[in-house]
Amino acid sequence: MKIIVSHPFGNPNVYQATLAFYESALLSKYHTCLFAPLGSRHRSFPALRNAPMEIHPGREVLRLILNNLPISSLNGRRQSCVDWVACGVDLAVAKCLNREIDAVYCYEDSAFHTFQAAEHCGVRKFYELPIGYQDEAKAIANEELLRDEGLGDFLSCLHESREKVDRKRCEVLSADHIVCPSTYCYSTLMKHVDVPGRVSVLPYGCDCSNSPRLWSADDLLGPLKLLFVGRLDPRKGIHYLFQALEKFPPGCFILTLAGRWVPGYREWLLKRYRVEFTDLGQVDGHQTVDLMRRSHLLVFPSLFEGFGLVLLEAMACGVPILASERTGAPDIIRDKREGFLVRAAHSDDIAVVLGHALDERKELAEMGINARRKAMSMSWSAYRSRLVGLVENDVKGTQ
């Protein structure tokens, strides 16, 4: 069996999926824009350095140059520039397909042309939906607008072009097998689309090689240390976290935020809430692990998600999590002793959990141990094995 994997930019779950097929001798080619450019560690994954790979750097190199322009209308970070790069890789992969390939494994918003070519060549089409379906994203965003119109500028799903929306819908409808990383992601798709192909739920894994947090008597004293890691925008539910924190006296918590802000959202928060926080900006993987091991609780009250790798990463560090039900948390936390689940968009729920964590510090250490144990049962190795089994069984079943 020969499989092509395609993703324009690459990320941990993409690299792990590619590695799954590479180590099983199924990978024909991995297509992407850049991989370890000029021998750097950026966009790299050591286990794939010798894997068969096709790089399409042209559009992405230009986009990265445009990132440095001060003129916002030309800046490479614009979504239209990102989409242009993704389309370029999609077109390049489509030209490479032939009847010797058994399957393509593609991702949302970069599979349209590839799937058209695959259909012509009789190639099986796998499609990973890494985040909930777009129609549900818009429904949730519109609910937020009803609460506060000022959020409109920061909700990117409301500003996507009709062409892009239609393209993503065509991808879903033409896929032979869709893979969702969480039950929530699956539910958003089934709610809005009569999917003609198969749909499977396959949660991601995590790296458990880092040593876990060491809890001590000092953790019972002083403020509770909260950490959020991820893109800083309304979709992550950060304003509901701020609403919850305002219910407590100053000094109860130390909140640290790590990630890139959506322009304007930070200022929007500061105008509405008097919550003190430390803003670290983007941090690398090693810094993230260190931050987690120095925190008491990872907070992730997302309004709309696919999975949230940071959840398992924190648990692997021996740190309990507070997460909404619109993430992969319900697929991970099957025992209340492993973490806290709250309803999305409910600051009162968050406040109740924070109050409990503040009063019952000793429970957090035990939860951290249980969280670590659960994370170890969801290793990347186990994920790769499940993914290969899913794809092999599917392709064999259609032959």
C-alpha positions as CSV (number, residue, x, y, z in Angstrom):
1,M,0.0,0.0,0.0
2,K,1.3,3.5,-0.9
3,I,0.0,6.6,0.9
4,I,0.6,10.3,0.3
5,V,0.3,12.7,3.2
6,S,-0.2,16.4,2.5
7,H,-0.3,19.4,4.9
8,P,1.0,22.9,3.9
9,F,2.6,23.8,7.2
10,G,3.0,20.8,9.5
11,N,2.3,20.6,13.2
12,P,2.8,17.8,15.9
13,N,-0.3,15.8,14.9
14,V,0.5,16.0,11.2
15,Y,4.1,14.8,11.8
16,Q,2.9,12.0,14.0
17,A,0.4,10.8,11.3
18,T,3.2,11.0,8.7
19,L,5.5,9.0,11.0
20,A,2.8,6.4,11.4
21,F,2.8,5.7,7.7
22,Y,6.6,6.1,7.4
23,E,7.5,3.6,10.1
24,S,4.9,1.1,8.7
25,A,6.6,1.4,5.2
26,L,3.3,2.8,3.7
27,L,4.4,6.4,3.1
28,S,5.0,7.3,-0.6
29,K,5.6,11.0,0.0
30,Y,4.9,13.7,2.5
31,H,4.1,17.0,0.8
32,T,4.5,20.3,2.6
33,C,5.9,23.9,2.1
34,L,9.0,23.8,4.3
35,F,10.7,21.2,6.4
36,A,13.8,22.1,8.5
37,P,14.8,24.9,6.1
38,L,18.5,25.4,5.8
39,G,19.0,22.7,8.4
40,S,17.2,24.6,11.1
41,R,15.0,23.2,13.8
42,H,12.0,25.2,12.6
43,R,9.2,23.1,11.1
44,S,11.2,20.0,11.7
45,F,10.6,16.6,13.2
46,P,13.8,14.5,13.6
47,A,12.1,11.1,13.1
48,L,11.0,12.2,9.6
49,R,14.4,13.6,8.4
50,N,15.0,10.6,6.1
51,A,11.3,10.1,5.1
52,P,10.4,10.5,1.4
53,M,9.3,14.2,1.1
54,E,8.3,16.7,-1.5
55,I,8.8,20.4,-0.5
56,H,6.9,23.2,-2.2
57,P,8.6,26.4,-0.8
58,G,7.8,29.1,-3.3
59,R,4.6,30.6,-2.0
60,E,5.5,30.1,1.6
61,V,8.9,31.8,1.4
62,L,7.2,34.9,-0.2
63,R,4.5,34.8,2.5
64,L,7.2,34.8,5.3
65,I,8.9,37.7,3.7
66,L,5.6,39.6,3.6
67,N,5.2,38.9,7.4
68,N,7.7,41.6,8.1
69,L,5.8,44.3,6.2
70,P,4.3,47.0,8.4
71,I,1.4,47.5,6.0
72,S,-1.4,45.3,7.3
73,S,-3.2,44.9,3.9
74,L,0.0,43.3,2.5
75,N,1.1,41.4,5.6
76,G,1.7,37.7,5.1
77,R,-0.1,36.8,8.3
78,R,-3.5,37.6,6.6
79,Q,-5.7,34.6,6.2
80,S,-5.9,35.1,2.5
81,C,-2.1,34.7,2.2
82,V,-2.2,31.5,4.3
83,D,-5.0,30.2,2.1
84,W,-3.0,31.0,-1.0
85,V,-0.1,29.0,0.3
86,A,-2.3,26.0,1.2
87,C,-3.9,26.1,-2.3
88,G,-0.5,26.0,-3.9
89,V,0.4,22.8,-2.0
90,D,-3.0,21.3,-2.8
91,L,-2.5,21.9,-6.5
92,A,1.0,20.5,-6.5
93,V,-0.1,17.3,-4.8
94,A,-3.0,16.9,-7.3
95,K,-0.5,16.9,-10.1
96,C,1.5,14.1,-8.5
97,L,-1.3,11.6,-8.2
98,N,-1.4,8.5,-10.3
99,R,-3.0,5.0,-10.1
100,E,0.0,3.6,-8.3
101,I,-1.0,5.5,-5.1
102,D,-3.6,3.7,-2.9
103,A,-4.6,6.6,-0.7
104,V,-4.1,10.3,0.2
105,Y,-4.3,11.6,3.7
106,C,-5.2,15.3,3.6
107,Y,-6.3,18.0,6.0
108,E,-9.1,20.6,6.1
109,D,-8.8,23.5,3.7
110,S,-5.9,21.9,1.7
111,A,-7.6,19.0,0.0
112,F,-10.0,20.3,-2.7
113,H,-7.8,19.8,-5.8
114,T,-6.1,16.7,-4.4
115,F,-9.4,15.0,-3.9
116,Q,-10.5,15.9,-7.4
117,A,-7.4,14.2,-8.9
118,A,-7.8,11.3,-6.5
119,E,-11.3,10.7,-7.7
120,H,-10.1,10.6,-11.3
121,C,-7.3,8.1,-10.4
122,G,-9.3,5.9,-8.1
123,V,-7.3,6.8,-5.0
124,R,-8.9,6.5,-1.6
125,K,-9.4,9.9,0.0
126,F,-8.8,10.3,3.8
127,Y,-9.6,13.7,5.3
128,E,-8.7,14.8,8.8
129,L,-10.9,17.5,10.3
130,P,-8.6,18.9,13.1
131,I,-11.2,21.3,14.4
132,G,-15.0,21.3,14.6
133,Y,-17.0,21.9,11.5
134,Q,-17.3,25.5,10.1
135,D,-21.1,25.8,10.4
136,E,-21.0,25.2,14.1
137,A,-18.1,27.7,14.5
138,K,-20.3,30.4,12.9
139,A,-23.3,29.5,15.0
140,I,-21.2,29.8,18.2
141,A,-19.6,33.1,17.0
142,N,-23.0,34.6,16.3
143,E,-24.0,33.7,19.9
144,E,-21.0,35.6,21.1
145,L,-22.0,38.6,19.0
146,L,-25.4,38.7,20.6
147,R,-23.6,38.9,24.0
148,D,-21.2,41.6,22.8
149,E,-21.0,43.1,19.3
150,G,-17.4,44.3,20.1
151,L,-16.2,40.7,19.6
152,G,-17.0,40.7,15.9
153,D,-13.6,41.9,14.7
154,F,-11.9,39.0,16.5
155,L,-14.1,36.1,15.3
156,S,-12.3,35.0,12.1
157,C,-14.9,32.4,11.0
158,L,-17.4,35.2,10.4
159,H,-15.1,36.8,7.8
160,E,-14.3,33.8,5.6
161,S,-15.0,34.2,1.9
162,R,-17.9,32.3,0.3
163,E,-15.4,30.6,-1.9
164,K,-13.5,29.2,1.0
165,V,-16.6,28.1,2.9
166,D,-17.8,26.2,-0.2
167,R,-14.4,24.7,-0.9
168,K,-14.3,23.2,2.7
169,R,-17.8,21.8,2.3
170,C,-16.8,20.2,-1.0
171,E,-13.8,18.6,0.7
172,V,-16.0,17.0,3.4
173,L,-18.6,15.8,0.9
174,S,-15.9,14.2,-1.4
175,A,-13.9,12.5,1.3
176,D,-14.2,8.7,1.5
177,H,-13.2,8.6,5.2
178,I,-13.1,11.5,7.7
179,V,-11.0,11.3,10.8
180,C,-12.0,13.6,13.8
181,P,-9.8,14.0,16.8
182,S,-12.6,14.2,19.3
183,T,-16.2,13.3,19.9
184,Y,-17.1,17.0,20.0
185,C,-15.5,17.6,16.6
186,Y,-17.5,14.6,15.3
187,S,-20.7,16.0,16.7
188,T,-20.3,19.4,15.0
189,L,-19.8,17.7,11.6
190,M,-22.8,15.3,11.9
191,K,-25.0,18.1,13.1
192,H,-24.6,20.1,9.9
193,V,-23.7,17.7,7.1
194,D,-25.2,14.5,5.7
195,V,-21.8,12.9,5.3
196,P,-21.7,10.4,2.5
197,G,-18.4,8.7,3.6
198,R,-17.2,7.0,6.8
199,V,-16.4,9.1,9.9
200,S,-14.1,7.9,12.7
201,V,-13.0,9.5,16.0
202,L,-9.3,9.1,16.8
203,P,-8.0,11.2,19.7
204,Y,-4.4,12.5,19.4
205,G,-1.6,11.3,21.7
206,C,1.2,13.0,23.6
207,D,4.8,12.8,24.5
208,C,5.3,11.4,28.0
209,S,9.1,11.5,28.0
210,N,9.3,14.6,30.2
211,S,9.5,14.2,33.9
212,P,6.3,15.2,35.7
213,R,5.7,18.0,38.1
214,L,7.0,17.5,41.7
215,W,4.3,18.7,44.1
216,S,5.4,19.8,47.6
217,A,4.0,21.4,50.8
218,D,4.8,24.8,49.3
219,D,2.0,24.2,46.7
220,L,-0.6,24.5,49.5
221,L,0.4,28.1,50.2
222,G,0.0,31.3,48.3
223,P,-1.9,32.1,45.1
224,L,-3.1,29.3,42.8
225,K,-1.0,29.3,39.6
226,L,-3.1,29.1,36.5
227,L,-1.7,28.7,33.0
228,F,-3.3,29.1,29.6
229,V,-1.3,28.1,26.4
230,G,-2.7,28.7,22.9
231,R,-3.9,31.3,20.5
232,L,-5.2,34.2,22.4
233,D,-8.6,35.0,20.8
234,P,-12.3,34.8,21.8
235,R,-12.7,31.3,20.5
236,K,-10.6,30.1,23.4
237,G,-13.1,31.5,25.9
238,I,-10.5,33.7,27.7
239,H,-13.1,36.4,28.4
240,Y,-15.2,33.8,30.3
241,L,-12.1,32.9,32.3
242,F,-11.6,36.6,33.1
243,Q,-15.3,36.9,34.2
244,A,-14.8,34.0,36.6
245,L,-11.6,35.4,38.0
246,E,-13.3,38.8,38.8
247,K,-15.5,36.9,41.3
248,F,-12.5,36.4,43.6
249,P,-10.5,38.9,45.7
250,P,-7.2,40.0,44.1
251,G,-4.2,37.9,45.0
252,C,-6.0,34.5,44.9
253,F,-4.6,33.5,41.6
254,I,-1.5,34.1,39.4
255,L,-2.6,33.9,35.8
256,T,0.0,33.3,33.0
257,L,-1.0,33.5,29.3
258,A,1.3,32.1,26.6
259,G,0.5,32.5,23.0
260,R,-0.1,35.0,20.2
261,W,-2.8,37.6,20.5
262,V,-5.4,38.2,17.8
263,P,-4.9,42.0,17.2
264,G,-7.1,44.0,19.4
265,Y,-8.5,41.3,21.6
266,R,-6.0,42.1,24.4
267,E,-7.1,45.7,24.5
268,W,-10.8,44.6,24.4
269,L,-10.2,42.5,27.5
270,L,-8.3,45.2,29.4
271,K,-11.2,47.6,28.9
272,R,-13.7,45.2,30.4
273,Y,-11.9,43.3,33.2
274,R,-9.6,44.1,36.0
275,V,-7.7,40.9,36.0
276,E,-4.0,40.8,36.4
277,F,-2.0,38.5,34.3
278,T,1.5,37.8,32.9
279,D,1.7,37.9,29.2
280,L,4.6,35.8,27.9
281,G,3.8,35.9,24.2
282,Q,4.6,32.8,22.1
283,V,6.9,30.2,23.8
284,D,8.7,27.2,22.4
285,G,8.0,23.6,23.4
286,H,10.7,23.4,26.1
287,Q,9.5,26.6,27.7
288,T,5.9,25.3,27.6
289,V,6.9,22.2,29.5
290,D,8.7,24.2,32.1
291,L,5.7,26.6,32.5
292,M,3.4,23.6,33.0
293,R,5.5,22.0,35.7
294,R,5.5,25.3,37.6
295,S,1.7,25.7,37.4
296,H,-1.1,24.2,39.5
297,L,-3.8,24.1,36.9
298,L,-4.0,24.4,33.1
299,V,-7.1,26.4,32.1
300,F,-8.6,25.8,28.6
301,P,-12.2,27.1,28.5
302,S,-12.5,26.9,24.7
303,L,-15.8,27.8,23.0
304,F,-15.0,25.7,19.9
305,E,-12.1,23.3,19.4
306,G,-11.0,20.1,17.7
307,F,-9.0,18.5,20.4
308,G,-6.5,20.8,22.2
309,L,-3.1,19.0,22.3
310,V,-2.1,21.3,25.2
311,L,-4.5,19.3,27.4
312,L,-2.7,16.0,27.1
313,E,0.7,17.9,27.3
314,A,-0.3,19.3,30.6
315,M,-1.5,16.0,31.9
316,A,1.7,14.4,30.8
317,C,3.5,16.9,33.0
318,G,1.5,15.8,36.0
319,V,-0.7,19.0,36.0
320,P,-4.5,18.7,36.2
321,I,-6.7,20.6,33.6
322,L,-9.8,22.7,33.6
323,A,-11.4,22.4,30.1
324,S,-14.7,22.9,28.5
325,E,-16.8,20.1,27.0
326,R,-16.2,21.6,23.5
327,T,-12.7,20.1,23.4
328,G,-11.1,16.7,23.5
329,A,-11.3,16.7,27.3
330,P,-14.5,14.5,27.5
331,D,-12.6,11.9,25.5
332,I,-9.7,12.1,27.9
333,I,-11.2,12.7,31.3
334,R,-13.4,9.7,32.2
335,D,-12.8,10.1,36.0
336,K,-13.3,13.3,38.0
337,R,-10.0,12.6,39.7
338,E,-8.2,13.3,36.4
339,G,-9.3,16.9,35.7
340,F,-12.2,19.3,35.7
341,L,-14.9,19.6,32.9
342,V,-17.0,22.8,32.6
343,R,-19.6,24.0,30.2
344,A,-18.3,26.4,27.6
345,A,-19.4,30.0,27.8
346,H,-20.3,29.6,31.5
347,S,-18.1,31.7,33.7
348,D,-20.0,30.5,36.8
349,D,-18.9,27.0,36.1
350,I,-15.3,28.1,35.9
351,A,-15.6,30.1,39.1
352,V,-17.0,27.0,41.0
353,V,-14.1,24.9,39.9
354,L,-11.5,27.6,40.7
355,G,-13.0,28.0,44.1
356,H,-12.9,24.3,44.8
357,A,-9.3,24.1,43.6
358,L,-8.3,27.0,45.8
359,D,-9.9,25.4,48.9
360,E,-8.9,21.8,48.2
361,R,-5.2,22.2,47.2
362,K,-4.3,18.6,48.3
363,E,-6.6,17.2,45.6
364,L,-4.6,18.8,42.9
365,A,-1.5,16.8,43.5
366,E,-3.5,13.6,43.4
367,M,-5.2,14.7,40.3
368,G,-1.9,15.5,38.7
369,I,-0.7,11.9,39.4
370,N,-3.9,10.5,37.8
371,A,-3.6,12.9,34.9
372,R,-0.1,11.7,34.2
373,R,-1.2,8.1,34.3
374,K,-4.0,8.8,31.8
375,A,-1.7,10.7,29.5
376,M,0.8,7.8,29.5
377,S,-2.1,5.5,28.2
378,M,-2.5,7.9,25.3
379,S,1.0,8.0,23.9
380,W,1.8,9.0,20.3
381,S,3.0,5.5,19.7
382,A,-0.5,4.2,20.5
383,Y,-2.1,6.9,18.3
384,R,0.1,5.9,15.3
385,S,-0.8,2.3,15.7
386,R,-4.5,3.1,15.8
387,L,-4.2,5.4,12.7
388,V,-2.4,2.8,10.6
389,G,-4.9,0.1,11.6
390,L,-7.8,2.5,10.7
391,V,-6.4,3.3,7.2
392,E,-5.3,-0.3,6.4
393,N,-8.7,-1.8,7.3
394,D,-10.5,0.9,5.3
395,V,-8.4,0.4,2.1
396,K,-8.5,-3.4,2.4
397,G,-12.2,-3.3,2.9
398,T,-12.7,-1.4,-0.4
399,Q,-10.4,-3.6,-2.5
